[in-house]
Amino acid sequence: MVDAFRGRDALSVVVPVLAAAAAAIREQVVNGVSVCVVVAIVLAPVWIGALREYRWARTLVALGLAAAAWGAGATLLQTERGIDLVLLRQETGTLLSLVGGVGLLLWARSRIGVGATVLSFAVGALLNVALSGGNPANLWKYSLAVPVALLLLGLAARTGERWLPVVVLGGLAIVSALSDSRSMTSFLLLAGAAMLWQAAGERGSRARPWTALVALAAVGLAAASLLQALILDGVLGQSAQQRSEAQIDASGSIITGARPELGAATALIAARPLGYGSGTLPSSRDVWSAKQGMQLLGYDPDNGYVDRFMFGGHYEVHSVLGDLWIRFGPLGAALVVLIVAVGIAGLASGLSVRHASGALVLLALLGAWDALFSPMLTSYRSLALLFAIAAVPLVTASASRPSRRSGAPSAESSTPS
């Protein structure tokens, strides 16, 4: 990050650094208004202009604002269910934190570069853990894993050593395995495999994004099968083994067994495809329908987790896609689909020329998972960073068109992330 200061006014660097850090802070100034939202409002005159520099950025912000309006309108027009204006403010504030975070991070990227933006975000995320105290149930798994990984990967990238991110990811995977974090272990190992493949090849080769994506998917399936076998053999501990066996027995799959909320989300969205509203309270019929969907996956939903966490005065289906669709309708769902699509496209493009950063690889994998299986509240910050570092600069995209006709690697696909 020191390089960003050379030959520049300190203020022109410090403000973007602080903006990127603020995008990672979830702490609220008042109910429903996070530090990120406050900073995004203050700096709106500068980051709004930066949106035109990146492909899909203006579309994302427009989608986010339209989705917020959709969710509020669906709430206020509600006649069959109760509404809660405090809940509406909280859920809208979370959505605006995502949108504002993207704006802040894109502007920071345009001023201090991708690497410094990632490092600043990581520091902000660690500050957020310090302010909130983290999740005492498993501090590494629920609070520290992602920010520490981003910090170390960002530092490793600045050394220029192509093998160092592989070592970092491998070490983090060991820590996650010992901390009873099965999913994070999987993503770190897969990211490590992708970076290993990248380090072993020659940079600047002809871009073949789809080939890279198919290869990554194949490696991912192989890694998932290997990890599941290790877990079931008890290599990663008896607790992980017992939980995995119970999940497979319940639904035939670790994924559906571990994430029965998928059944609830599917049932609720099928019953009301236009969404329920960001301030709408679940009715007893909604809860019954959701429980029926969970039962289809072999899960017994008559427990406090479902009644209190998932439907205790709000809708929570442990899925960013599901949460946004239920609260903000199809526009909310389109928002997360756009973020993941841009992230995966950026990952495929970077890997195809062997120039993807470890942070981008890990965030793209996490983003695809979080979209389906993680709550919006705990995932929106990393999704904002994913979009911000994967988005293609429009100038670069324009400059790449002639090189495609000549068969040379495009500037877009070789843009460092």
C-alpha positions as CSV (number, residue, x, y, z in Angstrom):
1,M,0.0,0.0,0.0
2,V,3.0,2.3,0.5
3,D,3.5,2.4,-3.3
4,A,0.2,4.2,-3.6
5,F,1.6,7.2,-1.8
6,R,4.6,7.8,-4.0
7,G,4.4,11.0,-5.9
8,R,0.9,11.8,-4.7
9,D,-0.8,14.0,-2.3
10,A,-1.5,12.1,1.0
11,L,-5.1,13.2,1.2
12,S,-5.8,11.7,-2.3
13,V,-4.8,8.3,-0.9
14,V,-5.9,8.4,2.7
15,V,-9.6,9.2,1.8
16,P,-9.9,6.2,-0.6
17,V,-8.2,4.0,1.9
18,L,-10.6,5.0,4.6
19,A,-13.6,4.6,2.2
20,A,-12.6,1.1,1.4
21,A,-12.2,0.3,5.0
22,A,-15.6,1.8,5.8
23,A,-17.2,-0.5,3.2
24,A,-16.3,-3.4,5.5
25,I,-17.7,-2.0,8.7
26,R,-21.1,-3.3,9.6
27,E,-21.5,-1.4,12.9
28,Q,-24.5,0.8,12.9
29,V,-24.5,4.5,13.7
30,V,-28.3,4.4,14.3
31,N,-30.8,1.6,13.8
32,G,-30.6,0.5,10.2
33,V,-27.8,2.9,9.2
34,S,-24.3,1.4,9.1
35,V,-21.0,3.2,9.0
36,C,-20.7,2.2,5.4
37,V,-24.0,3.9,4.5
38,V,-23.0,7.1,6.2
39,V,-19.6,7.2,4.4
40,A,-21.3,6.3,1.1
41,I,-23.7,9.2,1.5
42,V,-21.0,11.7,2.4
43,L,-18.8,10.6,-0.5
44,A,-21.6,10.0,-3.0
45,P,-20.5,13.0,-5.2
46,V,-17.2,11.3,-5.9
47,W,-18.1,7.7,-6.2
48,I,-21.2,8.2,-8.4
49,G,-19.0,9.6,-11.1
50,A,-16.6,6.6,-10.8
51,L,-19.4,4.2,-11.7
52,R,-19.2,5.1,-15.4
53,E,-15.6,3.8,-15.4
54,Y,-16.7,0.1,-14.9
55,R,-18.9,-2.2,-16.8
56,W,-22.2,-3.0,-15.1
57,A,-21.6,-0.7,-12.2
58,R,-24.4,1.8,-13.0
59,T,-26.7,-1.1,-13.6
60,L,-25.9,-2.6,-10.2
61,V,-26.6,0.7,-8.4
62,A,-29.8,1.2,-10.3
63,L,-31.0,-2.3,-9.6
64,G,-30.2,-1.9,-5.9
65,L,-32.1,1.4,-5.5
66,A,-35.1,0.0,-7.5
67,A,-35.1,-3.1,-5.3
68,A,-35.1,-1.0,-2.2
69,A,-38.1,0.9,-3.5
70,W,-39.8,-2.4,-4.5
71,G,-39.3,-3.9,-1.0
72,A,-40.7,-0.8,0.7
73,G,-43.7,-0.6,-1.7
74,A,-44.5,-4.3,-1.3
75,T,-44.5,-3.7,2.5
76,L,-46.7,-0.6,2.5
77,L,-49.2,-2.2,0.1
78,Q,-49.4,-5.4,2.2
79,T,-52.9,-6.3,3.4
80,E,-52.6,-10.0,4.4
81,R,-49.6,-9.8,6.7
82,G,-48.3,-7.5,9.5
83,I,-45.6,-4.9,8.8
84,D,-42.8,-3.5,10.9
85,L,-41.3,-0.1,9.8
86,V,-38.2,-0.7,12.0
87,L,-37.6,-3.9,10.2
88,L,-38.1,-2.2,6.8
89,R,-35.5,0.4,7.8
90,Q,-33.0,-2.3,8.9
91,E,-33.4,-4.5,5.8
92,T,-33.3,-1.5,3.4
93,G,-30.2,-0.3,5.3
94,T,-28.4,-3.6,4.7
95,L,-29.3,-3.5,1.0
96,L,-28.0,0.1,0.7
97,S,-24.8,-0.9,2.6
98,L,-24.2,-3.4,-0.3
99,V,-24.9,-0.8,-3.0
100,G,-22.9,2.0,-1.2
101,G,-20.1,-0.5,-0.5
102,V,-19.8,-1.3,-4.2
103,G,-19.6,2.5,-5.0
104,L,-17.0,3.2,-2.3
105,L,-14.8,0.2,-3.3
106,L,-15.0,1.0,-7.0
107,W,-14.0,4.6,-6.4
108,A,-11.2,3.4,-4.1
109,R,-10.0,1.0,-6.7
110,S,-9.9,3.8,-9.3
111,R,-7.7,5.9,-7.0
112,I,-5.4,3.5,-5.2
113,G,-5.6,0.3,-7.2
114,V,-7.0,-3.2,-6.6
115,G,-4.4,-4.4,-4.1
116,A,-4.6,-1.4,-1.8
117,T,-8.4,-1.6,-1.9
118,V,-8.4,-5.2,-0.8
119,L,-5.9,-4.5,2.0
120,S,-7.9,-1.5,3.2
121,F,-11.1,-3.5,3.2
122,A,-9.4,-6.3,5.2
123,V,-8.3,-3.9,7.8
124,G,-11.8,-2.4,8.0
125,A,-13.3,-5.9,8.4
126,L,-10.9,-6.7,11.2
127,L,-11.8,-3.4,12.9
128,N,-15.4,-4.4,12.6
129,V,-14.6,-7.6,14.4
130,A,-12.9,-5.6,17.2
131,L,-15.9,-3.3,17.5
132,S,-18.5,-6.1,17.6
133,G,-16.5,-8.6,19.5
134,G,-17.0,-11.2,16.8
135,N,-19.0,-14.4,17.1
136,P,-17.9,-16.2,20.3
137,A,-19.4,-19.5,19.1
138,N,-16.4,-19.9,16.8
139,L,-14.4,-16.7,16.3
140,W,-12.3,-18.0,13.4
141,K,-15.1,-19.6,11.5
142,Y,-17.7,-16.9,11.8
143,S,-15.6,-13.7,12.2
144,L,-11.9,-13.8,11.4
145,A,-11.4,-16.3,8.5
146,V,-12.4,-14.0,5.6
147,P,-10.7,-10.8,6.7
148,V,-7.5,-12.6,7.7
149,A,-7.4,-14.4,4.4
150,L,-7.9,-11.2,2.4
151,L,-5.2,-9.4,4.4
152,L,-2.6,-12.2,4.0
153,L,-3.5,-12.7,0.3
154,G,-3.3,-9.0,-0.3
155,L,0.2,-8.8,1.3
156,A,1.3,-11.9,-0.5
157,A,0.2,-10.4,-3.9
158,R,2.3,-7.3,-3.2
159,T,5.5,-9.4,-3.0
160,G,5.1,-10.5,-6.6
161,E,5.9,-14.1,-5.6
162,R,3.6,-16.4,-7.6
163,W,3.9,-19.3,-5.2
164,L,3.3,-17.4,-2.0
165,P,-0.5,-17.2,-2.3
166,V,-0.5,-21.0,-2.6
167,V,1.3,-21.3,0.6
168,V,-0.9,-18.8,2.3
169,L,-4.1,-20.6,1.2
170,G,-2.7,-23.9,2.3
171,G,-1.9,-22.6,5.7
172,L,-5.3,-21.0,6.1
173,A,-7.0,-24.2,5.0
174,I,-5.2,-26.1,7.9
175,V,-6.3,-23.4,10.4
176,S,-9.9,-23.7,9.1
177,A,-9.9,-27.5,9.3
178,L,-8.7,-27.4,12.9
179,S,-11.3,-24.8,13.6
180,D,-14.2,-27.0,12.5
181,S,-14.9,-24.9,9.4
182,R,-15.7,-27.4,6.7
183,S,-16.9,-25.1,4.0
184,M,-14.1,-22.5,4.4
185,T,-11.6,-25.3,4.3
186,S,-13.1,-26.4,1.0
187,F,-12.9,-22.9,-0.6
188,L,-9.4,-22.3,0.6
189,L,-8.2,-25.7,-0.8
190,L,-9.9,-25.0,-4.1
191,A,-8.5,-21.5,-4.3
192,G,-5.1,-22.9,-3.5
193,A,-5.4,-25.5,-6.3
194,A,-6.4,-22.7,-8.8
195,M,-3.5,-20.6,-7.7
196,L,-1.2,-23.6,-8.0
197,W,-2.3,-24.2,-11.5
198,Q,-1.9,-20.6,-12.3
199,A,1.6,-20.4,-10.8
200,A,2.8,-23.4,-12.8
201,G,1.9,-21.9,-16.1
202,E,3.1,-19.0,-18.2
203,R,1.4,-15.6,-17.9
204,G,0.1,-13.8,-21.0
205,S,-1.2,-17.0,-22.8
206,R,-4.2,-16.7,-25.1
207,A,-7.3,-16.0,-23.1
208,R,-9.7,-19.0,-22.9
209,P,-12.1,-18.1,-20.0
210,W,-14.5,-20.9,-20.5
211,T,-11.8,-23.5,-20.5
212,A,-10.5,-22.1,-17.2
213,L,-14.0,-22.1,-15.7
214,V,-14.6,-25.7,-16.7
215,A,-11.2,-26.8,-15.4
216,L,-11.9,-25.0,-12.1
217,A,-15.3,-26.7,-11.8
218,A,-13.8,-30.1,-12.4
219,V,-11.1,-29.5,-9.8
220,G,-13.8,-28.2,-7.4
221,L,-15.8,-31.4,-7.7
222,A,-12.8,-33.5,-7.2
223,A,-11.7,-31.5,-4.1
224,A,-15.2,-31.6,-2.7
225,S,-15.3,-35.4,-3.1
226,L,-11.9,-35.8,-1.5
227,L,-12.8,-33.5,1.4
228,Q,-16.0,-35.3,2.1
229,A,-14.2,-38.6,2.1
230,L,-11.6,-37.3,4.6
231,I,-14.4,-35.9,6.8
232,L,-16.3,-39.2,6.8
233,D,-13.1,-41.1,7.6
234,G,-12.7,-38.9,10.7
235,V,-9.5,-37.2,9.5
236,L,-10.9,-33.8,10.3
237,G,-12.2,-34.7,13.7
238,Q,-15.1,-36.7,15.2
239,S,-17.4,-33.8,15.5
240,A,-17.2,-33.0,11.8
241,Q,-17.6,-36.7,11.0
242,Q,-20.7,-37.1,13.1
243,R,-22.4,-34.0,11.7
244,S,-21.7,-34.9,8.1
245,E,-23.0,-38.4,8.6
246,A,-26.2,-37.1,10.1
247,Q,-26.7,-34.6,7.2
248,I,-26.2,-37.3,4.6
249,D,-28.5,-39.7,6.4
250,A,-31.2,-36.9,6.6
251,S,-31.3,-35.8,3.0
252,G,-28.7,-37.9,1.0
253,S,-26.4,-34.9,0.6
254,I,-24.1,-32.9,2.9
255,I,-25.3,-29.7,1.1
256,T,-29.0,-30.1,1.5
257,G,-28.6,-31.8,4.9
258,A,-26.5,-28.8,6.1
259,R,-28.7,-26.2,4.4
260,P,-32.3,-27.3,4.8
261,E,-33.3,-23.6,4.6
262,L,-33.1,-24.1,0.9
263,G,-36.4,-25.9,1.1
264,A,-38.0,-23.0,3.0
265,A,-36.7,-20.5,0.4
266,T,-38.0,-22.5,-2.5
267,A,-41.4,-22.9,-1.0
268,L,-41.8,-19.2,-0.1
269,I,-40.6,-17.9,-3.4
270,A,-42.9,-20.4,-5.3
271,A,-45.9,-19.2,-3.3
272,R,-45.1,-15.5,-3.9
273,P,-42.7,-14.9,-6.8
274,L,-42.9,-11.1,-6.5
275,G,-41.6,-11.1,-3.0
276,Y,-43.1,-10.3,0.4
277,G,-41.6,-6.9,1.3
278,S,-38.6,-5.7,3.3
279,G,-40.7,-4.8,6.3
280,T,-43.3,-7.6,6.1
281,L,-43.8,-10.0,9.0
282,P,-44.2,-13.7,8.2
283,S,-47.7,-15.1,8.7
284,S,-48.4,-18.5,10.2
285,R,-49.3,-19.7,6.7
286,D,-45.8,-18.6,5.5
287,V,-44.1,-20.4,8.3
288,W,-46.1,-23.6,7.7
289,S,-45.3,-23.5,3.9
290,A,-41.6,-23.0,4.7
291,K,-41.6,-25.9,7.2
292,Q,-43.2,-28.1,4.6
293,G,-40.4,-27.3,2.2
294,M,-37.8,-28.1,4.8
295,Q,-39.5,-31.4,5.6
296,L,-39.1,-32.4,1.9
297,L,-35.3,-32.4,2.5
298,G,-35.6,-34.7,5.5
299,Y,-35.3,-32.0,8.1
300,D,-37.5,-31.7,11.2
301,P,-38.4,-27.9,11.3
302,D,-40.3,-27.9,14.6
303,N,-37.5,-26.3,16.6
304,G,-36.4,-22.9,18.0
305,Y,-34.0,-22.3,15.2
306,V,-36.8,-22.2,12.6
307,D,-39.3,-20.4,14.8
308,R,-37.0,-17.8,16.2
309,F,-34.0,-17.3,13.9
310,M,-35.7,-17.9,10.5
311,F,-39.2,-16.5,11.2
312,G,-39.0,-14.7,14.5
313,G,-40.3,-11.4,13.3
314,H,-38.6,-11.5,9.9
315,Y,-37.8,-13.8,7.0
316,E,-34.4,-15.3,7.0
317,V,-33.7,-18.3,4.7
318,H,-29.9,-18.4,5.1
319,S,-29.3,-17.5,1.4
320,V,-28.5,-14.1,-0.1
321,L,-30.5,-14.9,-3.2
322,G,-33.4,-16.2,-1.1
323,D,-33.3,-13.3,1.4
324,L,-33.2,-10.6,-1.4
325,W,-35.9,-12.3,-3.4
326,I,-38.2,-12.6,-0.5
327,R,-37.6,-9.1,0.8
328,F,-37.1,-7.2,-2.4
329,G,-38.7,-9.3,-5.1
330,P,-37.2,-10.3,-8.5
331,L,-35.1,-7.1,-8.6
332,G,-33.3,-8.1,-5.4
333,A,-32.6,-11.5,-6.9
334,A,-31.3,-10.0,-10.1
335,L,-28.9,-7.9,-8.0
336,V,-27.1,-10.8,-6.4
337,V,-27.1,-12.8,-9.7
338,L,-25.4,-9.8,-11.4
339,I,-22.7,-9.7,-8.7
340,V,-22.0,-13.4,-8.9
341,A,-22.0,-13.3,-12.7
342,V,-19.5,-10.5,-12.8
343,G,-17.4,-12.2,-10.2
344,I,-17.3,-15.5,-12.0
345,A,-16.6,-13.8,-15.3
346,G,-13.7,-11.9,-13.8
347,L,-12.3,-15.1,-12.2
348,A,-12.5,-17.0,-15.5
349,S,-10.9,-14.1,-17.4
350,G,-8.1,-13.8,-14.9
351,L,-7.3,-17.5,-14.6
352,S,-7.4,-17.9,-18.4
353,V,-4.3,-15.6,-18.7
354,R,-2.9,-16.8,-15.3
355,H,-3.2,-13.3,-13.8
356,A,-6.0,-13.7,-11.2
357,S,-5.3,-12.7,-7.6
358,G,-5.8,-15.0,-4.7
359,A,-8.3,-12.6,-3.3
360,L,-10.4,-12.7,-6.5
361,V,-10.3,-16.5,-6.6
362,L,-11.4,-16.9,-3.0
363,L,-14.1,-14.2,-3.1
364,A,-15.6,-15.6,-6.3
365,L,-15.9,-19.0,-4.7
366,L,-17.3,-17.6,-1.5
367,G,-19.7,-15.4,-3.5
368,A,-21.2,-18.3,-5.4
369,W,-21.6,-20.2,-2.2
370,D,-23.0,-17.2,-0.2
371,A,-25.5,-16.4,-2.9
372,L,-27.2,-19.8,-2.2
373,F,-26.3,-20.7,1.3
374,S,-25.4,-17.7,3.5
375,P,-27.4,-14.9,5.1
376,M,-27.4,-11.5,3.5
377,L,-26.4,-9.8,6.7
378,T,-23.1,-11.7,7.0
379,S,-22.3,-11.8,3.2
380,Y,-23.0,-8.4,1.6
381,R,-19.6,-6.9,2.4
382,S,-17.6,-9.6,0.7
383,L,-20.0,-9.6,-2.3
384,A,-19.5,-5.8,-2.6
385,L,-15.7,-6.4,-2.7
386,L,-16.1,-9.2,-5.2
387,F,-17.9,-7.0,-7.7
388,A,-15.5,-4.1,-7.1
389,I,-12.3,-6.1,-7.9
390,A,-13.9,-8.2,-10.7
391,A,-15.6,-5.4,-12.6
392,V,-14.0,-4.6,-16.0
393,P,-12.9,-1.0,-16.5
394,L,-14.8,0.3,-19.6
395,V,-11.7,1.9,-21.1
396,T,-9.9,-1.4,-20.8
397,A,-12.8,-3.2,-22.4
398,S,-12.9,-0.8,-25.3
399,A,-9.2,-1.1,-25.9
400,S,-9.4,-4.9,-25.9
401,R,-11.6,-5.2,-29.0
402,P,-8.9,-4.9,-31.7
403,S,-6.7,-7.4,-29.9
404,R,-9.5,-10.0,-30.0
405,R,-9.6,-9.8,-33.8
406,S,-5.9,-10.3,-34.0
407,G,-6.1,-13.3,-31.7
408,A,-3.9,-11.8,-29.0
409,P,-4.9,-11.8,-25.3
410,S,-7.4,-9.0,-24.6
411,A,-6.6,-6.2,-22.2
412,E,-9.8,-6.9,-20.4
413,S,-9.0,-10.6,-19.7
414,S,-5.5,-9.7,-18.6
415,T,-6.4,-6.9,-16.2
416,P,-4.9,-7.7,-12.8
417,S,-7.5,-8.3,-10.1
